[in-house]
Amino acid sequence: MLSTETTDEETTGQHRNALLAWVLVTTMVIAVLASAFRGDYLWVGFGITSILLALIPVFVFRRPTAMVPWESLLAVALGLISVPLGSLLPRSVATFVAVAGLALVLAVEFDAFTAVELSPLFAVLFVVVATMASAGVWAVVQWVADSVLGTQNLRSLTNMMWSLFAATVAGVVAGLLFTAYFRRIDTARFGFGSEDGRKRGAETTAVGATEGWGLSETRQRQVVRGFQLALVGVLLYGLYEVNVGIIVNTAVALALTELPALLERNYGLPMDTRLTLWIVVPVFLHAIGTVGLYQSIGLWDQLTHALSSSLVAAAGYTVVRALDVHADSIYLPKEFMFVFILLFTLAFGVLWELLEFGLDGVASMTGTQSVLAQYSLGNTMLDLVFDTIGGVVVALWGARYLSHVADTLASDTFQS
């Protein structure tokens, strides 16, 4: 009798949640129609994308009650309806509120409707990463629309960077809300918890890191020393010119070229020629670019961003994969890892642009030379595009290659 009453309560909770969620989805549909009537087709596209993401569980399970918590849709609906009404929130504020809400929706869908298991801290990380990445993608979409259609969605680089900063803050708040509230909602409220369970060890076939390009350890060390000698020359040039940007960037690059040897010597991580050059080449190209190549070669900045973002994606994959192998509170299937690598790379690209923006601001206020600099809105948008390219490369190829390093990191670091 008790179980029957409990089932009735669960069914009532599912229906109540579904009813409120559908009301909010209807509000989102009204916002899309109002935006279409006003000719704001970019916002229409954003609204349709939001509605489709919110309805993924309904499409997958083919049941109208398979809805995310209505609370997670509230921020999205509020942001979407604000723009056509013009009386709730300014467009810039409405955008990052809606983007943070979408990140929250994705986190809830992954955690409640799939085999993905997110620990509290990783859940916060995922929501923040998803918010920053989504804000970056939306900025690129607006920039493309401005370039192709002649619209004026992005007024200036400064306004765009403040919007990305606000979206990042909103993502942190949404991540904390997810951990503090949504994770405590009983999955039975939805009735669609995954039965897949954890299937460790069968998803990825590790490729041994020793399958490199056939260079001996001595030859590999000589290659790295060659890069370092070139960096020393750049450093001496920076000292001669008293150029703070060249000095700092080259000094950091020199330190990072020692990272492969440090990881292999102190942590036992397998570092073959490919992995070593993967770390050394991007920092080398960035350092020598400060001499003037960034200004004289148009695509030099994008080249270094693509290589650097691939390195960031590789580092993110390796650490997260190691956590997945070690921690029972986290389970990240390979399909989710593909998505996370892309989001993580884009989010780091946004974070890097925010760092450049902040250092530029500090340099302007203090009258000093900035170590990092932003050149223009178009340059920043291209940086984010090439960041995505680097992430895609790692997601398609590097994940399989890096699984050996991740497994070694998990066994040597977490179990020691």
C-alpha positions in Angstrom: 0.0 0.0 0.0 2.9 2.3 0.8 4.5 1.7 -2.5 1.3 2.5 -4.3 0.9 5.8 -2.5 4.6 6.6 -3.2 4.0 5.8 -6.9 1.0 8.1 -7.0 3.0 10.9 -5.4 5.8 10.4 -7.9 3.3 10.4 -10.8 1.7 13.6 -9.5 5.1 15.2 -9.2 6.0 14.3 -12.7 2.7 15.7 -14.1 3.0 18.9 -12.1 6.6 19.5 -13.2 5.6 18.7 -16.9 2.7 21.1 -16.8 4.8 24.0 -15.5 7.6 23.2 -17.9 5.2 23.1 -20.8 3.9 26.5 -19.7 7.4 27.9 -19.9 8.0 26.3 -23.3 4.8 27.9 -24.5 6.2 31.2 -23.3 9.4 30.6 -25.2 7.3 29.8 -28.4 5.5 33.1 -27.9 8.8 34.9 -27.6 10.0 33.4 -30.8 6.8 34.4 -32.7 7.1 37.9 -31.3 10.7 38.2 -32.4 9.8 36.9 -35.8 7.1 39.6 -36.1 9.7 42.2 -35.2 12.1 40.9 -37.8 14.7 39.8 -35.2 15.6 36.6 -36.9 18.8 36.0 -35.0 16.9 35.9 -31.8 14.4 33.6 -33.4 17.2 31.2 -34.2 18.4 31.4 -30.6 14.9 30.8 -29.3 14.2 27.8 -31.6 17.5 26.3 -30.5 16.6 26.8 -26.8 13.2 25.1 -27.3 14.7 22.1 -29.1 17.3 21.6 -26.3 14.5 21.8 -23.7 12.5 19.2 -25.5 15.2 16.7 -26.1 14.0 14.3 -23.3 10.4 14.4 -24.8 11.8 13.5 -28.3 14.0 10.7 -26.9 11.5 9.1 -24.6 8.4 10.0 -26.6 6.5 11.0 -23.5 5.2 14.6 -22.8 6.0 14.2 -19.1 9.7 13.7 -19.8 10.5 17.3 -19.1 13.5 18.9 -17.3 12.7 20.7 -14.0 10.5 23.7 -14.7 12.9 25.7 -12.5 15.8 25.1 -14.9 13.7 26.5 -17.8 12.7 29.7 -15.9 15.9 31.6 -16.7 15.8 30.6 -20.4 12.1 31.7 -20.8 12.8 35.0 -18.9 15.7 35.8 -21.1 13.9 34.9 -24.4 10.7 36.9 -23.6 12.6 40.0 -22.4 13.9 40.9 -25.9 10.6 41.2 -27.8 8.8 42.8 -24.9 11.7 45.2 -24.3 10.6 45.9 -20.8 12.1 43.2 -18.6 15.8 42.9 -19.2 18.2 44.6 -21.7 19.2 42.4 -24.6 22.8 41.9 -23.4 21.6 40.9 -19.9 18.8 38.7 -21.3 21.3 36.9 -23.5 23.6 35.8 -20.7 20.7 34.9 -18.4 19.3 32.7 -21.2 22.7 31.2 -22.0 23.3 30.3 -18.3 19.8 28.8 -18.2 20.6 26.7 -21.2 23.8 25.4 -19.6 21.7 24.5 -16.6 19.2 22.6 -18.7 22.0 20.7 -20.4 23.5 19.7 -17.1 20.1 18.5 -15.8 19.5 16.5 -19.0 22.8 14.8 -18.9 22.6 14.0 -15.2 18.9 13.0 -15.0 18.2 11.4 -18.4 21.5 9.7 -19.4 24.2 7.4 -17.9 26.4 10.5 -17.2 27.2 10.9 -13.5 28.5 14.3 -12.3 30.0 14.9 -8.9 29.0 18.2 -7.3 32.2 19.9 -8.1 32.4 18.6 -11.6 28.7 19.6 -12.1 29.7 23.2 -11.3 32.6 23.0 -13.7 30.4 21.6 -16.5 27.7 24.4 -16.1 30.4 27.1 -16.0 32.2 25.6 -19.1 28.9 25.2 -21.0 27.9 28.7 -20.2 31.2 30.3 -21.3 31.3 28.1 -24.5 27.7 28.9 -25.4 28.4 32.6 -24.9 31.4 32.4 -27.1 29.5 30.6 -29.9 26.7 33.2 -29.6 29.2 36.0 -30.0 30.6 34.4 -33.1 27.2 33.9 -34.6 26.3 37.6 -34.0 29.7 38.6 -35.6 29.0 36.5 -38.6 25.5 37.9 -38.9 26.9 41.4 -38.7 29.5 40.7 -41.4 27.1 38.9 -43.8 23.8 40.6 -43.2 25.0 44.1 -42.2 23.3 44.0 -38.8 24.7 45.6 -35.7 24.4 43.0 -33.0 27.9 43.6 -31.6 28.5 47.3 -31.1 32.1 47.0 -30.0 34.8 44.7 -28.7 34.5 46.2 -25.2 30.8 45.7 -25.0 31.2 42.1 -26.2 33.9 41.3 -23.7 31.8 42.7 -20.8 28.9 40.5 -22.0 31.2 37.4 -22.0 32.4 38.3 -18.5 28.7 38.7 -17.3 27.9 35.3 -18.9 30.8 33.7 -17.0 29.5 35.1 -13.7 26.0 33.9 -14.5 27.5 30.4 -15.3 29.1 30.2 -11.9 25.8 31.1 -10.2 23.9 28.6 -12.4 26.5 25.9 -11.5 26.2 26.5 -7.8 22.4 26.4 -8.1 22.6 23.1 -9.9 24.7 21.5 -7.2 22.7 23.1 -4.3 19.2 22.4 -5.6 18.7 20.4 -8.9 21.0 17.5 -7.9 18.8 17.0 -4.8 15.6 16.6 -6.7 14.7 12.9 -6.7 15.2 11.4 -10.2 11.9 9.6 -9.6 10.3 13.0 -10.1 11.0 12.6 -13.8 10.8 8.8 -14.0 13.5 8.5 -16.6 16.7 7.6 -14.8 19.3 5.7 -16.8 19.7 2.0 -16.3 22.9 1.8 -18.2 25.2 1.7 -15.3 28.9 2.2 -15.4 30.8 0.4 -18.1 34.4 1.1 -17.5 37.3 -0.1 -19.6 35.3 -1.1 -22.7 34.8 2.3 -24.4 38.3 3.3 -25.3 41.2 1.4 -26.8 44.3 3.0 -25.6 47.1 3.7 -28.1 50.4 3.3 -26.5 52.4 6.5 -26.3 55.5 4.6 -27.5 54.1 4.5 -31.0 55.8 7.8 -31.9 57.8 8.9 -34.9 60.8 6.7 -34.2 63.0 9.4 -32.7 65.3 8.3 -29.9 65.2 10.0 -26.5 68.5 11.7 -27.3 67.2 13.0 -30.7 64.0 14.2 -29.1 65.9 16.1 -26.4 68.0 17.7 -29.2 64.9 18.9 -31.0 63.5 20.5 -27.8 66.9 22.1 -27.1 66.8 23.6 -30.6 63.5 25.3 -29.8 64.8 26.5 -26.5 67.9 28.0 -28.2 65.7 30.0 -30.5 63.6 31.2 -27.6 66.7 32.3 -25.8 67.6 34.4 -28.8 64.1 35.9 -28.7 64.4 36.6 -25.0 67.8 38.4 -25.5 66.1 40.5 -28.2 63.3 41.4 -25.8 65.8 42.4 -23.1 67.7 44.5 -25.7 64.5 46.3 -26.8 63.2 46.5 -23.1 59.9 45.0 -24.4 58.0 43.6 -21.4 55.6 41.6 -23.6 58.4 39.7 -25.4 60.3 39.1 -22.2 57.4 37.7 -20.2 55.9 35.6 -23.1 59.3 34.1 -24.0 60.2 33.4 -20.4 56.9 31.5 -19.9 57.5 29.6 -23.1 60.9 28.6 -22.0 59.6 27.3 -18.8 56.8 25.3 -20.6 59.2 23.6 -22.9 60.6 21.9 -19.8 57.1 20.6 -19.0 57.3 17.3 -21.0 60.6 16.2 -19.2 59.1 17.2 -15.9 55.9 15.2 -16.4 57.8 12.1 -17.5 60.5 12.4 -14.8 58.4 13.3 -11.8 55.0 11.7 -12.6 55.9 8.9 -15.0 53.6 10.1 -17.8 54.5 8.5 -21.2 55.8 11.4 -23.4 56.7 10.3 -26.9 57.9 12.6 -29.7 54.4 13.6 -30.8 53.2 14.5 -27.3 56.4 16.4 -26.6 56.1 18.5 -29.8 52.4 19.0 -29.1 53.4 20.9 -26.0 56.5 22.6 -27.2 55.5 23.9 -30.7 52.4 26.0 -29.7 54.3 27.9 -26.9 57.3 28.3 -29.2 55.2 29.8 -32.0 53.4 32.1 -29.6 56.7 33.4 -28.2 58.4 34.2 -31.5 55.1 35.7 -32.7 55.6 38.5 -30.1 58.7 39.7 -32.0 56.3 41.1 -34.8 54.9 38.0 -36.6 51.5 38.6 -35.0 51.3 42.0 -36.8 53.0 41.1 -40.1 51.4 37.7 -40.7 47.7 37.9 -40.7 46.9 34.3 -39.7 49.8 33.8 -37.3 47.5 34.6 -34.3 44.9 32.1 -35.6 47.5 29.4 -36.1 48.8 29.7 -32.6 45.3 29.8 -31.2 44.4 26.5 -33.1 47.5 24.8 -31.8 47.2 26.1 -28.3 43.5 25.3 -28.1 44.3 21.7 -29.2 46.9 21.5 -26.3 44.3 22.9 -23.9 41.7 20.4 -25.1 44.3 17.6 -24.7 45.1 18.6 -21.1 41.4 18.9 -20.3 40.7 15.5 -21.7 43.6 13.9 -20.0 42.7 15.2 -16.5 38.9 14.6 -16.9 39.5 11.1 -18.3 41.8 10.3 -15.3 39.1 11.5 -12.9 36.5 9.3 -14.7 38.8 6.3 -14.4 39.5 7.0 -10.7 36.4 8.5 -9.1 33.3 6.4 -8.7 31.2 9.6 -8.3 31.9 10.5 -12.0 31.0 8.6 -15.1 31.6 10.2 -18.5 30.8 8.1 -21.5 32.8 8.7 -24.7 29.9 10.5 -26.4 29.8 13.0 -23.5 33.6 13.3 -23.5 33.4 14.5 -27.2 30.9 17.2 -26.2 32.9 18.2 -23.1 36.2 18.5 -25.0 34.6 21.0 -27.5 32.9 23.0 -24.7 36.1 23.0 -22.6 38.2 24.3 -25.4 35.7 27.0 -26.3 35.4 28.0 -22.7 39.1 28.3 -22.3 39.2 30.4 -25.4 36.7 32.8 -23.9 38.7 32.8 -20.6 41.9 33.7 -22.6 40.1 36.5 -24.3 38.9 37.8 -21.0 42.4 37.6 -19.6 43.7 39.7 -22.6 40.9 42.1 -22.1 41.6 42.5 -18.4 45.4 42.9 -18.9 44.7 45.5 -21.6 42.4 47.4 -19.1 45.0 47.3 -16.3 47.7 48.5 -18.7 45.6 51.4 -19.9 44.8 52.5 -16.3 48.4 52.2 -15.2 50.0 53.6 -18.4 52.2 50.4 -18.8 52.6 48.0 -21.6 50.3 45.0 -21.7 51.8 41.5 -21.7 48.8 40.3 -23.8 46.7 42.4 -26.2 43.5 42.3 -28.2 43.7 43.8 -31.7 40.1 44.0 -32.9 36.6 42.5 -32.6 37.2 40.5 -35.8 40.5 39.2 -34.6 39.0 38.1 -31.3 36.1 36.3 -33.1 38.5 34.5 -35.5 40.5 33.4 -32.4 37.4 31.7 -31.0 36.7 30.1 -34.4 40.2 28.6 -34.5 39.9 27.6 -30.9 37.0 25.4 -31.9 39.0 23.9 -34.8 41.7 22.8 -32.3 39.1 21.3 -30.0 37.5 19.4 -32.9 40.9 17.9 -33.9 41.4 16.6 -30.3 37.9 15.3 -30.0 38.1 13.4 -33.3 41.7 12.1 -33.0 43.5 13.0 -29.9 41.2 11.5 -27.3 42.0 7.9 -28.5 45.7 8.7 -28.5 45.7 10.4 -25.0 43.8 7.7 -23.2 47.1 5.9 -22.5 48.4 9.1 -20.8 45.1 9.5 -18.9 45.2 6.0 -17.6 48.8 6.4 -16.4 47.9 9.6 -14.7 45.0 8.0 -12.9 47.0 5.0 -11.7 50.1 6.9 -10.7 48.6 10.0 -9.2 45.3 9.1 -7.6 46.4 5.7 -6.3 49.7 6.9 -4.8 
